[in-house]
Amino acid sequence: KMTLPLALVALLSAFGSSFQYGYNVSVINSPAPYMQDFYNRTYFDRNGVPMDSGFQTLLWSLTVSMYPLGGLFGSLMVWPLVNNCGRKGTLLINNLFSVAAAILMGTSELAKTFEVIILSRVIIGIYAGLASNVVPMFLGEMSPKNLRGAIGVVPQLFITLGILVAQILGLNSILGNAKGWPVLLGLTGIPSLIQLLILPFFPESPRYLLIQKGNEEQARQALRKLRGWDDVDDEIEEMRQEDQSEKEEGHFSVLSLCTFRGLRWQLISIVVMMMGQQLSGVNAVFYYADRIFQSAGVDNNNVQYVTVSIGAINVVMTLIAVFIVESLGRRILLLAGFGLCCVSCAVLTLALNLQTTVSWMSYLSIVCVIVYIIGHAIGASPIPFVMITEMFLQSSRPAAFMVGGSVHWLCNFTVGLVFLYMEAGLGPYSFLIFCAICLATIVYIFLIVPETKNKTFMEINRIMAKRNKVEIQEDKEELKDFHIVPGRQAENKISSSKL
């Protein structure tokens, strides 16, 4: 059952970390004209000549794209940090990036420097890169198996909440104006300060304490606190089995993860799902949304309110995913989510092409945007992160998050960079590319990805072992025959060919 400590640690980690990832995704959209004006004024004050428009475009695209680039750097830091400082320790250290960036962005106008904003976007990107990987790992390791999916979707719920709050605060009448934008950018440090003050009172991940630190007593205490009862022997036993089954492997580095046959399909699955998540065109749909609404006759002044309502739909659908992921399972949500995205991209291409000739097509394109966002919110956005936690065991999970996170941010960065050119060259037909990517992801998930609902990490590992054509022998005497140890590949091949 869900206990108060477990609920609180989930909400606190997600609010202190994931929320800001979402907040910083959309915070610079509304105040963009005022920030560009500040760039211009600052440049003019320094040099006495106005800024060249090409240079201004370059500076602005740097401001936008430094965030996912920072995210990529943050993902590369996941493996060393979570193994050395623990999951909770990494979240606490990570807050320092956020607070530093918030102070720099909040004071940039007073200091009359736009370079600081671009630097801060890298710093807050590093923060988001770490947060987007460490929070799902931390919560996934703390949750009992029957709640792992629901709690695993909570970080994504807070990402969508962060996007919505940034959209609301970014309205012209609130902070999205010439005076308010430095405050809007600086507010990101507040959730971090709250997390820094409160998170130390909550336990570290019990799996980390037992399997990586070898401290069973602390792991028991942490489990008792999280579960709300004293008898945690079954879970401790399951962790011991996991620990025993991977004793000889040690910690996986990214390189050993990529070359280890026993985890081949897990790794490919994570890469495919993460690429599908980011290359399915979610950024493009948000980018296009304003124009789609304008073409449907929504007044320019009201477009920002429509954008906020789309953000609200995103939050509501992700909240629904929290409640249905345990009853329907991960696989159904992934297939349904990517399916909705695929169909809406196809219909949107048609609607955008015909909207000048057929009057009601612009309304159809609005429906497509809403259906697309529903699909992404229930499946494509939240579930891949849940699956990384579930498909890997303790020793390989940090390296898996590092790979998955890097793919996530690299694809995010690529879409941001390439989409404007794609749109200039292909126009509405660019959505057909997203449609094809969604379709390819659906086919892969249907054929390869297993259902992981209500299974222990060891059970999931056994299912994937069959797909990888390796045998897991949990008998301690035989254990030495199975694991790949340098110099014993031949011996391993013999044991793995039994299946």
N, C-alpha and C positions, 0 to 999 in steps of 0.2 A: 504493500500500500504506500501511498504518498504520505511522507511524514513532513512535519513543519521544517526541521533542519534541511531536508533534501530540497523542499520547495524553495526555501530561502536562499540556499547556496546556488540553486539554478537561476533564480531571479537576479541575485546580486552579481553573479559572474556575467550573465547575459546583459544586464543593464550597464554594468561597469565597463564592458568590453565590446560586445557585439553591437550594442546600441550606437556606439560611436562610429563603428564601421559604416553603418547605414547613414548616420547623420552626415558624415563627411563625403559620402557618395554624392549627395544631392545639395549640399549646403552652398556650393558656389554657383548653382544654376540661376537662382533669382537675382542675387546682387551683381551678376556678371557685368552689366553696363556701368554700374557705379565703380566697380573695382577697375575696369578698363580705363575709366575716366581718371581714377587715382594714378594708374600707371602713366597715363599721358601727362598729367599735371606734374608728377614727380620728375619725369624725364625732361619736361620743358623747363622746370625750375633749375635743374642741374646744367642743362646744355644750351638753354636759350632758343632751342629750335623744337618744333613739334616732332613727335615720334612718327617715323615712317610706318605706313599702314601694314606693310609686310612684316616689319619687326614686331608690331603690336600683335599681329596674328600668331607669330611664333611664340611670343611671351605668354599669350593666353593659352595656346595649346600645351605649352610646357606646364602651366599652372594646373591644367586639367589632368595631363597624362603623368605627371610626377607621382600622383597618388597611387595608381596601380603599379608603377615601377617600384615605389617604396614597399608596396604590398608584396612584390616578388622578393625583395631583399628580406623582408620580415619572415616570409615562408622559409627562406634558406637558414634562418636562425632557429627554427623550431626544434630541430633534432638535438643540437648541442645543449640548448637551454632546458628543455623539458627533462632530459636525461640527467643533467647536473644540478638543476635547481628545483626539480619537481614541477608538477602542473600548477599548483597554487603559487609557488614561488615565482614561476615565470609570469603569471598574470600580474602579480604585485610589482615585479621589476618593470614590466611592460607599461604600467601606468606612468612611469617617469617620462617616457616618450610623449605620451599624450599631453601631460601637463606642460612640458617644455614647448611643444608645438602650439598649444592654446595660448600661452603667454606671448610667444613670438607673433602669432597671427593677430592677437588682440591689440598689440602695441605697434603693429607695422605702420599704421597711418600716422601715429604720433611721431614715430622715428623717421617718417618720410622715406621708407625703403620698400620697394616691391620685391626685391630679391629675397627678402626674409620670408615673404608669403610662399614663394616657389620652394625655398628650402624647407619651410614648415610642412608643405604638402608631402615632401619626401618622408619627413619624420613621422607625420601622422599616418602615412602609408605603411611604414615599417610597423607601427603600432597595430594597424588594421590587419596586416599580414600575419602577425603573431596571434592576435585575438581570434581571427577567423578560423585558425587551426587549433589553438590550445583550448578554447572554451568547449567545442564539441568533444574533444578528447577527454578533458577533465570531467565533464558531465556524463559522458558515455561510460567512463570507468566507475563512476560513483553510483550509477543507477542500477536497480534490480532489473533482471532481464525483461520482466513484463511491463516496465515503464521506460525502457531505454529509448524506444522510438519517440515517444511523446516528449520526453525530456530532451532528446536529441534535436527536436524541431524548435525548441525554445530559443536557441541563439538566432535562428533565422527569423523568428517572430520579432525579436528585438531589433534585428537589422531593418525589417520593414517599418517598425515603429520609429526607428531613428530617421529613416527616409521621410516618413510622414511628418515628424516633428520639425525637421529641417524645412520641409515645404511650407508648413504652417507659419513658423517663425520667419520664413523668408518672404511672406506676403508683403507687398509694398507698405501696407498700413501698419505693419509690426516692425520688423527689423530689416526687410529687404529694400533699404533706401540708402541715400548718400551718408546719413549720419550713423545708421544702425549696423552696417555690415561688419565693422571690426568686432562689435559685440557678438554678432551672429557667429563669426568664426571662432571667437574666443570661448564661447560657452561649452565647447567640447571637453574642456578640462574638468567640468564639475562632476560628471559620473565617475571619472577616474579617482577624484579625491574621495568620493563616497566609498568607492571600492577599497581604496588604500586604508581607510579607517576601519572598515567593518570586516573585510574578508579574512584578516589574520585570526579572527575568532572561530573560523570554521575549519573542519579537518582537511588534510591533504587527501588525494586519491588513495583509497585503501589498496588498490592493486599496485600502485607505485611503491607504497610503503612495504608491502609484503614481497613482491616479486623483484623489484629493483633494489630496495634498501635492505631486504631480508629481515625486516623488523615486524614479526608477527604480532607482538603485543600492541604496538601502535596501530597496526592494521585492524586488529579486533576492536580497539577503542573507537577508531574512526567509523567502523561499520556499525557498532552499537549506537553511536550518536546519530548516524544517518538513518538507520532502520527503525530506531525507537524501541528495540527489544534486545535482550541479552544473548539469545541463542543464535549465533551467526556461524556455527560450525560448518553448515553445508556450503556457504559461500567461501569460507576460508579453505575448505577442502577442494572446491572447484579451482580456486586460485593456485593451490598447491599443485594440483594436477597440471595446470597450465605451466607453472613454473618448472615442474619436473620434465614436461614434454619439451621444453625449450632450453633446458640447462646448458646443453653442449653448444648451442648456437651463439650464446652471448648476445650482445646488442647488435642489431643489424645496422650497418651504415647504409647510405643510399646506394652505394655501388654494390654491396653484397645483396641488397634487396633486389636490385635490377637483374642480378645474375643468378639468383637462387631459384631453382626449378620448382621447389615446393610452394612458391607464392606467385608463380607466373600469372595465372588467370586473375588472381585478386588484383595484382598490380595493373594489368591491362584494363580490367573493369573500372578501376578508380580513374585511370587516365581518360578512358572513353566517357565516363559519366561527367567528369569535370570539364572536359572539352565541350561535351554536349550542353552542359549547363551554361557556359559562357558564350559559345559560338552559335547558340540557338537564336540570338538576336534580341535578347532582352533589353540591352542598352539602346539598340536601334529603335525598338518599339517605343521606349520612353522618349527618345530623341524626336521621333516622328509624331508622337502623340499631339503635341501643341499644334502642329500644322494640320493634322487630320481634323482636329476639332475646329480650327479656323475655317477649313474648307467646308465643314458642315454648317457653317454660319454662326459659330459661337463668337461673340464679340471679343476683340483683342483684350479688353480689360478684364474679361471674365475667364480667359483661358487659364490663368493661374489657379482659379478656384476649381476648375475642372481637373487640373493636374493633382490638386490636393485630394479630390474625391477618388482619383485613380489610386493614389497612395493609400487611401482608406480601404479601398477594395482589397488591395494587396495585403494589408494587415489582417482584415477579417478572414480572408481565405487561408492565410498562414495559421491563424488561430484555429480554424476548422481542422487544418491538417494535424495540429497537436492532438486533437480529440479523436481523429479517425485513423491515425497511423497504426495504432495498436490493434484495432478491430479489422481493418482492411489489409494491413500488411504493407511492406515497403514496395514490393514489386508492382502491385496494382497502381499505387500512387505514382510511381515512376512512369509506367506505361501510359496511364491516363493523362498525366501532366504533359509529357512530351507529345502525346497524341493530340491534345488540345492545341498545343503550340504549333504543331505541324499543320493541322487543318486551318487554323486561323491565319498562319502565314500565307498559305496557298490562296485562301479566299480574299485576304487583304491585297494581294498582288492584283487580283481581278478587280476588286472594288476601286483601288487607286487608279487603275488604268481607265475605268469606265465612268469615273465620277463627273467628268466634264460633259459626258453625253447623257448619262442616266441620272436623274435628279436624286433618287433615293440611295444611290450607291455610297454617298458620303456617310449616311447613317449606318449602312452595313459595315463600313470601315471602323466606325466607333465600336460597334458590337464586336468586331474582330479583335480590337485592342483589348477590350474588357475580357473576352474569352481567353486571349493569350495570357493576360496577367493572372487570371484564375489558374490556368494550367501551370504556369511557372511557380505560382505560390504554393500549390498543393503538392507538386512533385519535383520538378526540375531544380528548384532552388534549395529546399531544405534536405531532401533525402540523400543526395550523394555524400554529404558530410557525416550523416548517420551511418552510412554504409562503410565508410573508411574505418570508423571506430569498430564496427562489428566484424568486418572481414579479416582483420589482422589481430594477432595476439600481442601481448605486452612488449615483447622484444622488438617486433617489427613495426609497431604502430607509430612511434615518432617519425621514423624514416618514411612511412607511408603517407603521413600527414604532410611531411615536407615535400614529397613528390606531388601529391594531390594539390596542395596549396600553391606550389610553383606553377603547375599547369593552369590552375584557376586564375591566378593573377597575370600570367603571361598571355593567356587568351583574352582576358579582360583588357589588357594593355593593347593587344593587337587589334581587337575590334574598335577600340577608341581611336587608334591611329589610322586604320584602313577604311573604316565605314564612310567617312566623308568623301573619300576618293571613289569608293564603290557606289555611293549614292549619286555622285556626279556622273559616273559612267553608265550606270545601269538604271538609275531612277527606282521606281517601284519594284522592278524585277529583282532588286537585291534581296527581297524577301523570299524569292524562290530558292536562293542559296541556303537561307536559314531553314526553310521548309525541308530541303534535302538533308541537312545536318540532323534535324530532329528525327527524320525518318530512319536515317542510318543508326542513330542512338537507340530508337525503339527496337529495331531488329536485333541489335546486339544484346540489349537488356533481356528481350524475350528469349533469346537462344542461350545466354550464358549466365545471367545474374540470378542466384537462388533467392528464395524467400528466407529472410533471417528473423522474422517475427518470433518472439518468445523462445529463442534458442540461446543456449550458453555460447560463449566464445569458442569453447572446445568443440561443440556440436557443429557450429558453422565451419570450423577449421576442417572437420572430418568430411563434410560435404565437398569443400573445395579441394581437399586432398585427392578425392576420386577424379575430379576434373583435371587436376595436375598430374594424374597417374603416379602418385607417390603414396606410400603406405605409412600410416602413423601407427607406431607400435608404442603402446603406453606401458607395456610390461618393462619394468626397470632394467631387468637383465638384458632385454633385447634392445633397449634404447640405443645402445652404442652402435648397433648395426644400421640405424636409420639415418641419423643426422649427417648432413654434409659437413664434413670437417676437412680442411685443406689436406690434400694428400690421401683422402679416403674416398674420392669420387667413384672409383671402380666398385668399391664395396657397396656404395650407396645405390649405384645403378642396378646391382643384383637385387638389393632388397626392394627397390622401387618398381622392378619389372614384374613383381609377383601379381600386381593387380591386373 
